[in-house]
Amino acid sequence: MTFCNPKGNVTLAGTLTLPEGYKAGDHVPVVLMVTGSGAQDRNEEVFHHKYFLVIADWLARNGIASLRYDDRGTGQSTGDFAASTTADFAADAAEGLRYLRGDHRFSKVGILGHSEGGSIAYLLGQERLPDFIVSMAGPACRIDTLMMEQLNGMSHAMGMTSNSVNSVAETRQLLLSQADTPWMRYFLDMDLAAAVKATHCPVLALGGEKDLNVPVSLNVPALHKNLPATEGNAIKVYPGLGHTFQPCDTGMPTEYASIEETIAPEVLKDISDWILAQAKN
C-alpha cells in the first residue's frame, strides 16, 4: 500500500499489518512505525536484523495493527532522501497518521518511533496528531549535546581514556566536517525540550542502559523534566540492552551483527501491554 505527502511530492510505500484473527467490523489500535537515522526500509533492517518486522509481527499476535514504510527515496518510496531533513521525515509521518485516521478499522492511532523516529514522535505529539506515543530511544534533549555524549561514550567504549571532543562547538565542527548535509545541519540544531513539553498524549519512553547512541544518563533526566504529567506516561530503562534493545556487551553498533536476538522479549511485551492499556482509555 501507499500514502502520499502532497506538499513534499512524495509517495511512501509500506506494509499495513492487521492483527491475527482480524474480522471485518473490528476496531483495533494501530501504530505508525517511524525509523531511525539514515535511509531505512520499512523493516528498519540493520545487518541481518529486521527490527520493525519483528515488532509488527509481535503486535499483530497481540491484537495491534501497524503500518511500517520505506523512508522517502528508499525502497519503493519516492523522493530525495539526501536533500531531506528531520522536518521532512516528520511531515511524511504526519501524513501516515492522517492516512490511518481515514481508515475506519482503527480505534486509537499512535506512533512508534525508534531513535530519530522517536524524536519525530515528539514533534508530532506537540501537534496533537497521535493518540499515544512509543518512543524507543528517541532523543528528548538538545541534539548537539547528545552527539557530544555519543562520540565520547563510543570513544571510551573503544578503550580511549580521554574524550574525543571537549565541547558542543567542537562536536558540531567535527560532524559537519564529516557530513555537511541539510539533514546534519538541521539535526544538530534541534532541541526536543519544547516538543516534549507540548506532548500531552500518553507516552511510553524506553531506553537501554548500554545505549551509546542516545545515552539514558542524558535523555532520561530530560524526559523527567519536560514530559507532562499525563495519565499513562511511563519511562523505562532496560539493564544490559543497547540502542536497538538487544542484549549487548559494550553497546557499540559494531556488535549488532553478532547478536542473535533482534529485540529483547520483555521490551516487546511491555510495548504491546502498554498500547492495549491505552486503547481501553
LUMKEFI-864006 format. One record per atom (N, C-alpha, C, O, CB): residue in one letter; x, y, z. Coordinates in pm, whole numbers, plus 50000, padded with zeros to 5 digits. Each point is the difference from the previous one (the first is absolute). Glycine has a CB too. Layout:
AXYZ...
This chain:
M500834988150000M499175011950000M500885012550000M501194999450030M496994988150091T501205023949845T500735012649997T499165011050064T498774999250006T502444993649786F499465017550256F499345012650038F500915011249954F501174997949971F497664991750231C500625022449790C500725011149937C500215011750095C499215002450091C499834990849691N502055013850195N500245013150060N499955010049885N501035002349936N500414988350257P497405015449780P499855008749882P500965011950001P500555003649896P497074989550094K502585013150128K500875011750007K501444996449967K500745008049943K497755001950229G501924978149863G501364995749971G500124992849868G501094996149959G499295002350281N498484999949691N499984992849872N500644986250015N500824995949918N499265026049958V499514971150230V500594987150033V498904989650017V498945002850057V503015008650055T498304976749837T499124988650023T500744989850083T501084995449962T497685008649822L500674992450330L500644990650091L499364986249983L498784998650005L501745020050159A500324971349817A499534986349984A500234992350129A501075000850061A499435000049691G498494991850289G500134993050127G499214987250008G499434995249902G500945026550200T499614972850018T499294987650029T499075002350118T500455003750109T501474982349801L496805011950068L499015000950107L499744985950051L499564991349925L499385029749974T501324976850228T499844986850061T498835000350097T500005007850096T502464987449879L496554996350001L498844999150088L500214988850101L500774990749975L497735018049842P500844992150298P500194989750103P499544986349954P499134998849913P500595018850259E500854972249886E499554986449975E498524998850036E499565005050104E502774986049941G496905002649870G498594998050027G499135012149977G498835000250039G501884983350123Y499865026849775Y499205012049976Y498784996749914Y500104992749901Y501975021750117K496774991150022K498774997949926K499415013549961K500155009850072K499434968650050A499745021949764A499365012349953A499115005550110A499204992850060A500884999249701G500055020950263G499225006550105G500755001750130G499585007750086G498434982849809D503135002550120D500825001850120D500635013949999D500345005249894D500134970050116H499685030750108H500705012850014H501174997750095H499804997450119H498075016549839V503334987049989V501194996650077V500975011850002V499955008549911V499774967250027P501155024950163P501035010550001P501034997549890P500234988649961P499445014750286V500945007449706V501004999049894V501155009550031V499805010650058V498434983149772V502985002350129V501165008850016V500665002249864V500134990849920V500225001150317L500065020549740L500855003349887L501444998750049L500365005650103L497915010249793M502544976750031M501374997550043M500975008849922M500014999949877M499374976450182V501435031450013V500915009849939V501444996550034V500354998450116V497875019649898T502604980749883T501364994950015T500975010250059T499685011850016T499864973349792G501645009850224G501085008550049G500785006549887G499604999549884G500544986050315S500985020649836S500805007749906S500554991449888S500264988050016S500335027550169G499594990949700G500514993049883G498884994649915G498874998550047G503184995750079A498275002749750A498994994849906A499624985950042A500794990649987A500125023649825Q497874984350236Q499554987250053Q498814994849920Q499155007749955Q501664998850273D499144980349755D498814994149938D498934997950108D500225003050117D501204985649705R497455006450136R498854998750091R500274990750117R499335000950103R499205003649703N502434986550180N500334990750108N501075005350093N500354993450098N499024988249751E501145030350122E501145005750073E501104989550012E500514997350109E497965018250019E501904978749758E500974989049999E501425005350017E500445008949927E498024977849925V502245007950245V501415003050026V500734986850011V499684991850087V499785030250032F501534975849794F500664987149987F498904989649973F499245001849905F502695005050252H497954982849920H498974990049972H498765001950086H499084991949993H502724992349942H498175026350145H498865002350090H498945008749934H500325010649944H501224987250253K497224997849809K498875007749947K499135004250118K499004993550033K501044993949743Y500385023650288Y499415004050127Y498495002549989Y499224995150082Y502985014849981F497404997849837F498595003549990F499144988149955F498834999250037F501845024349910L499894967549977L499264988049963L499704991750124L498894994850016L502195005249757V499904998750314V499814992450124V498955006750089V499144993250057V503254998849931I497685021250023I499025007150082I498604998749941I499044997550072I502745018650001A498104985649795A498704999049934A499394986250020A498804998750024A501935018249806D500104972750159D499524986450019D499504998050143D498944994050022D502664997949803W499155013050271W499604998750141W498695007450026W499104994850065W503325003150002L497495014249882L498785007950022L498794992949940L498944999550062L502415021649936A498814973449881A498894993049934A499544988050082A498814996950003A502065010649775R500064985950287R499654988550083R499295004250129R499444991750071R502524996049833N498085025350124N499415005050124N498905010449976N499725008350086N502464987450025G497205003649773G498805008049975G500245014349957G499105008450011G499854977450152I502265017249788I500345013849964I500465000549854I500864992349959I499795012850281A498775004049683A500395001849860A501205009549991A500295007450094A497324988549832S503065003849961S501145009149980S500175003249853S499644992249912S501484998450292L499455021049772L500395004249865L501475003950005L500385009450071L497264998649871R503184984849982R501425003449988R500275003149853R499414993949911R501244991450289Y500245024149776Y500195004649862Y501475003249972Y500775003150091Y496905005949909D502684990249871D501355003749957D500175015250012D499115007549961D500984972649881D501045024350210D500295014450001D499945005749859D500214992849902D501245004250302R498265015949787R499995006449867R501354997749930R501075001050060R497295016550023G501544979349786G501204997549922G500664986750030G501134997649958G499175026550034T499004967150081T500554987150039T499014989049962T498795002050008T502515008650182G499204977949770G499104989149965G499045004049890G500425004349893G499764987150339Q498535007349795Q498985003149900Q499415013950018Q499065003649929Q500434972250060S501035032050104S499505013750022S500735009849908S501184998349970S498264996050270T499855016049718T500605010149915T500575011450084T499805000550122T498604993649694G502325015050118G500555011650069G501524999750006G500634990249962G497285010950171D502655009849917D501455001750008D500424999450146D499875009950073D500175004149716F500454974650255F500394998550140F501145009550036F499975006350106F499304969749888A501725025149920A501225007650030A499735014850021A500745006850072A500534976749796A497675021750070A499685014350012A499015002750113A499565011450017A500874991149739S499224987450321S498935001350099S500555001750141S501144996450029S497404989749824T500615019450235T500355002150140T499004992850090T499024994349952T502025028049991T499214978250186T499074994050096T498605005949985T499014992950018T502895003150139A498025016949811A498685006249981A499264993649883A498794998250006A502105023450086D499824975049802D499384993449885D499514986050038D498914995949961D502575017249884F499344979750231F499594986650042F498815000750094F499134991349999F503245000749974A497595018550109A498845001850090A498745003049919A498914995350035A502625013250147A498614999349711A498855002849915A499484987449933A498794998349984A502115024749976D500024968050000D499584987349943D499224991850103D498954994449971D503055005849876A498544999350276A499334992350105A498645005950034A499064992550027A503175001350065A497655019449906A498715006350026A498954995449899A498844997750036A502345022250061E499234978849778E499064995249898E499654985350023E498894995749970E502065020949866G499994975750218G499704986250034G498944999050108G499114991649993G503205002349943L497795014950164L498985000250105L498645004049944L498974994350037L502795011350131R498245004149743R498735004349940R499394988849916R498794998050000R502035025849997Y500034968849933Y499534988649922Y499314989950090Y498924995149968Y502935008449865L498784993450280L499434990050091L498715005050063L499084992150025L503214999350020R497625021549981R498765005450057R498844998949901R498844999250039R502515016550103G498984984349730G498974998849899G499544985749977G499054997549927G501905022649968D499754970450169D499654985949988D499174996350122D500534999350111D501584995349754H496615003050116H499084998650113H500094986450070H499154996850084H499375019049799R502494976350083R500234987550073R500715002450132R500084990950083R500024997049699F500405024250239F500865002350115F499345008850105F499245009249969F502724988249881S498354999750276S499505007950111S501025010950034S499935011049945S498764969250145K502265016749998K501065009550031K501114998949896K500384989149957K499085009650289V501055013149714V501085000749900V501235005950066V500025011750038V498314990949770G502714989350207G501215004550065G501214999649909G499904996549883G499164995750330I502085011449844I501244999849924I501064993050084I500135002650119I499275018849758L501354969750060L501134993250063L501245004049921L500144996449883L498424983950200G502325027049982G501215004649933G501244995250070G500054999550123G498725020449798H502244976650000H501284995850056H501065010549970H500135004549886H499234971350088S501415028150126S501105009449984S499485013449942S499165006450062S502464974249904E498865023549917E499485012549942E498484999149985E499305010150016E502884993649862G497304984450090G498564998349991G499295002750131G498865004650001G501534978749822G500305013950290G499435003250130G499925014950024G499075004750065G501824974050020S500085028849862S499935014650008S498895005449911S499305009450037S503154991550012I497404993249833I498925003949910I498654998050069I499075007849981I502334986249818A498504995550281A498774997750075A499675011950090A498855004150009A501604971149986Y500575030550071Y499755011850085Y499645012249916Y499155008050041Y502454982950128L499025010649715L499665011249912L498544999449957L499335010249990L503054990649929L497124987150056L498604998449963L499105000350123L498835003649991L501874983049809G499865009550314G499235000850125G499645014350035G498905002750047G502254976750032Q499795029949898Q499695013950031Q498945005749907Q499375010150032Q502954992650054E497484990949798E498935003949908E498704992650028E499015001849929E502725003249899R498284986850275R498834992250044R499494990649890R498794998149986R500605020850166L501514975349773L499614990949892L499824985550045L499034993749958L502185021449887P499674979250239P499794986250044P499154999450128P499965009650077P502254984049819D497134995050123D499274997650125D500934995150109D499705001750118D498264993049751F503164999450094F501004995350095F501334998649928F500054999649877F498194988250260I502835011649941I501364999349945I500794989150071I499984999050122I499955025649820V500764967249979V501034991150052V501325005049942V500234998949879V498184980850142S502445025750064S501295005349956S501104990750047S500304999350119S498835024549887M501474969149899M501064990550031M501365006849979M500455001749886M498074978750047A502115023550176A501285007149993A499885012749916A500925003349925A500294974950101G497685028749986G499815012649927G500605011750076G499605002550114G498314988249785P503035016650043P500585011650068P498935010050043P499075003149925P503014993849943A498085008150255A499035009550057A500705012450052A499465007150084A499044973949977C502715021749888C500835010850052C500645007449882C499574998349886C500884988950329R500565020949812R500755006649893R500834989649925R500694991950062R499385029850069I499864978849738I500694989749921I501515002149999I500764990350008I497215007549851D502495014650130D501465001849995D500664995650131D501114994649999D498585024649842T499634983150270T500514995250129T499974984750005T500944993750049T498285027450062L499714973249839L499894985549994L501124993949917L500594989950038L496935012149987M502785004349861M501044994749913M501385000750066M500844991349977M497805015649825M501595003450278M501265000850073M500124988150096M501054993650008M498935031749974E498934971850090E500004988550092E500184986949923E500704991050046E497815021850112Q500864986349725Q500104987949918Q501444997649955Q500524989050015Q497125014449908L502985006850023L501374998549950L500974996150111L500854991349982L498655025649840N500364989650294N500904996950110N499724986250059N500924992850037N499255031750012G498564971849959G499644986950052G500564988949913G500494989950052G497465019950046M501974991949772M500534989749910M501534999550005M500594989349991M497415013749860S502625008550163S501465000350013S500454992350123S500954992349995S499125029849887H499244980250229H500364993150124H499754985049988H500764991950053H498705028950078A499454975449798A499704985849980A501084993149918A500214987950010A497355017350005M503135002749902M501084994549918M501355000250072M501024996149944M497735011449853G501254997150329G501224999550079G500735013250016G501035000550068G499154976749857M499305033650013M500675012950017M499775005150141M498924998550056M500795006749699T501315000850302T499895005250137T499615014750004T499595005050105T502104978349964S498435023649818S499625014149996S498835001849904S499734991349916S502645015750137N496955004349959N498885003049912N500475002549858N501115004849978N497655004850216S500394987049709S500335003049861S499615014249964S500595006049909S499114969950033V499325029750128V499615014049982V499785006050139V499594993050092V499345002549680N501355017350242N499965006250132N498985011350012N499935006750103N502444987349920S496865008249871S498975010350006S498974997349891S500244992549905S501415024350188V497204989649922V498954998949898V500505006049868V499754994549893V498455006650285A502515010249831A500515006449878A500964990849926A499954999149877A499805023350232E501104970749965E500954990649938E499244988149938E500374995049894E501425012050273T497164988849902T499174989049949T499375003749866T500044992349904T499505000350331R499885019349761R499355004649877R501015001049886R499724995949887R498585016650250Q502854993249893Q501035001549898Q500434986549945Q500164998449879Q500625022650232L499424969249977L500434986849957L498954993349912L500324994749894L501045003250316L497395002249835L498944993049925L499725006649866L499744993249901L499254999850316L501075020349779L499775006949873L501184998249904L499815000549879L498775016250242S502604981249932S501144997249912S499874986249936S500554997649893S500905017250250Q497834976249924Q499794986549948Q498794999249907Q499994992349905Q501054998650303A497945017449821A498774999449919A499275013350011A499115001650083A500704973449952D500565034549880D499345013150000D498794999249908D500035004749886D502175007550160T496734982050006T498794997749922T498845007850059T500085004450114T500734972849822P498115024849989P498815006650056P499504992850125P499615006350098P499775001749673W500644978650223W499514992550116W500865002550122W499475002550109W499634980049738M502235016850138M500885001650115M499865013950063M499945001250122M501654982449775R498365026850020R499865013550052R498705001750077R499985005950108R501405002649702Y497554986550134Y498695001150067Y500014991850129Y499535004750104Y499324998649672F501674984650217F500004990950114F500785005950117F499534999750114F500284980949729L501385024750131L500825005450107L499365012150068L500295002950116L501714988849763D497155015350050D499355011950055D498744996750081D499425008850064D501485004049744M498674974650190M498754996550067M500164999550152M501004995350053M498354991749744D499615018150271D499874998550145D498584995050023D499045007249977D502675011450078L498164969149991L498694993650012L499245004050125L498874995650019L502054985649854A499675027150214A499365003250127A498615006049981A499054995950067A503215007850032A497615005849810A498715006649980A498954990349948A498845000450041A502355021049916A499224969849951A499064990149945A499554990250108A498824996650007A502285005649768V499834993450309V499644990950109V499035006750096V499024994050042V503214994549937K498045024050057K499135007450091K498585001649945K499045000550076K502965011650008A497894988649784A498695002449936A499304987049960A498945000349937A501945021549980T499714966850119T499394987049967T499134995650116T500514996250106T501464997549746H496735006650129H499064997150108H499304986649985H499214996250086H500475028149939C500594968349866C499464986549989C500864990650085C501135003650033C497965001149733P500424983550269P500814990650077P501274995949925P499984998049879P497934993650230V503195007349964V501314996849942V500624988350076V500055000050123V500275024049804L500154966249998L500854989550054L501395002549944L500244998149881L497844984950138A502855021350066A501365003249957A500944989350053A500134998150121A499375026949876L501164968149911L500854988750035L501475002949969L500305006849902L497784977850057G502805010450123G501435001849976G500774987650043G499544992350083G500205032449947G501444973649912G500884989150038G501145005350086G500615010149967G498804977449823E500875005750318E501055004550093E501355001249932E500825008550038E497944980850148K501505002249711K501305000349931K499945007449867K500914998649918K499634979850192D498435029449869D499855007649876D501065011049994D500005009050083D497514986149912L503385004149906L501015010349981L499545010749902L500545011050000L501224972150049N497255013849867N499485009749903N499165010750068N500155011949972N499874970349853V499085013550263V499145009250075V500154996450147V499174992850055V499165009949750P502725002450260P500294996150138P498865003450095P499525011450003P502904991949949V497144986950125V498885002450092V500395009850111V499145006450058V500004970549892S502165024250078S500455009250104S499665014449965S499845008450089S501994975849969L498075018849813L499635013449953L498535000749963L499335009950030L503004993349886N497164986450020N498665000549944N498904998350104N498985006949995N501974984349795V499244999750303V498954997450099V499745012150091V498845003250024V501794972649970P500405031050057P499725012150078P499245010649921P499175007150056P502894988350074A498235005749739A499265009649916A498544996149991A499125008650002A502964996049866L497644982550123L498614995449997L499305002850132L498885005150001L501774977149836H500005014750274H499405002550130H499725014950021H499015003750063H502184976150028K499695028549857K499845014450018K498895005749913K499265008850045K503154992650010N497454993849823N499145006949903N498704992949963N499075006549953N503005002949962L497864977650106L498804992949958L498845003650093L500144998650122L501254982649783P497485023350041P498855003450085P499524988050081P500244988549964P499105029049870A499974985450276A499504989450088A498694994549946A498945001650061A502195009150138T498964982949686T498824994249935T499784985850051T500954992450015T499435021849781E498364982350232E499694986550045E500444989949894E499715001749881E498355007050256G502624981149905G500484989849908G501475001549964G500614990649949G497125008249962N502855012750116N501415001949968N500884990250077N499764997350118N499795026949835A501474970649981A500934991050065A501375001549936A500125001149878A498034982850177I502895016250028I501395000549955I500704987850057I499964997650121I500065028049867K500614966649926K500634987650047K501364998249935K500165001849879K497594987850157V503235006750045V501354996949953V500274985150025V499764994950109V501055029049938Y499694969349850Y500244985750008Y501484997150024Y500845003749918Y497214992249931P502294997650262P501404996450026P500544990749891P499314990849956P500305011850291G501625000049711G500694990949908G499615001249855G500534992649917G499624992650271L498935024049778L499595001549861L500615012449938L500265009950069L497604978249982G502375011349817G500595011149928G498975008149923G498814999450030G503274987649954H498385020349917H499165009349925H498894993049923H498935005749979H503025009450003T498304972749976T499004992549924T499234990150089T499304991349950T502135011149847F498724999250335F499274991850098F500344985249988F499154991250017F499015025649978Q503124980849976Q500574986650001Q500924998850121Q500625009850041Q499224988549706P500264989950311P501014998050104P501395001349938P500264994349894P498174990550238C502455022549935C501315002849939C501065001050108C499705000450120C499205011649688D502334988550148D501135001350093D500445014550016D500095005150111D500654971949825T499545029649951T500555013650006T499005010849960T500135011550042T502084978649909G496795006449968G499075009949946G500465006049868G499325008549943G500024996550288M501824990649720M500515005249873M499174994449883M499634988350002M502695013650098P497405006449799P499254995149882P500684988349930P499334992249932P499815030750040T502164975650044T500724988949937T499564986450055T500304989749941T501635025650023E497364984750148E499524987550058E498754994649932E499734988050005E501245019350209Y498265001649720Y498674996249952Y500014986949922Y499174991250025Y500265032849965A501504974749917A500004988449910A500284986950072A499584989449954A501175025749866S499954985650293S500384987750070S498984995850106S500154989550062S502225016549896I496595002250064I498984996950100I498884992249932I499455004449899I501125016450237E499104967849919E498984991549936E498605005650021E499215000049906E502264980250129E498225024450083E498655004950032E499795013949943E500865008750015E499134977550195T498885016049723T499755012949936T499495010450099T500495011350000T499014976749789I499545008350294I499475009050103I499694991650123I499444989149988I499595027049839A501334988850291A499754992650123A498504997950019A499235009549985A502875000250116P497464978349932P498574997050014P499285008850100P498845003449980P501704973649960E500145026850168E499335008450100E499635013749945E499015006050043E502244981950135V499535017049727V499695012849937V498754998849915V499105008450006V503344997849994L497494983249921L498834997749916L498744998850085L498975006049967L502474982549863K498635004150279K498844998150086K499575013250064K498815003150007K501924973450038D500245031350002D499675012950061D499305009149900D499055007050036D502924990750118I498495002349721I499405008549898I498554996049974I499115008550000I503164994949896S497494983850080S498634995649969S499075001850120S498875004449983S502064979149852D499545013150285D499165001750119D499615014650018D498855003150032D502274977250076W499845028649871W499745014450021W499035005249895W499075007450033W503224995450068I497914993549773I499105004749894I498584995250025I499065007749984I502854992249853L497934987550202L498664994750024L499345007250119L498785001850002L501964975749906A500075026450190A499455007650112A499515013849956A498975004750046A502564983050109Q499235018649754Q499575013149949Q498744998849915Q499155008950000Q503234998950003A497494981049926A498844997949912A498714999050079A498925002649946A502564985949892K498625007750289K498804998650084K499545013350055K498865001250045K501864975850014N500135033149940N499665013050059N499235008849903N499645011350033N502414987150110
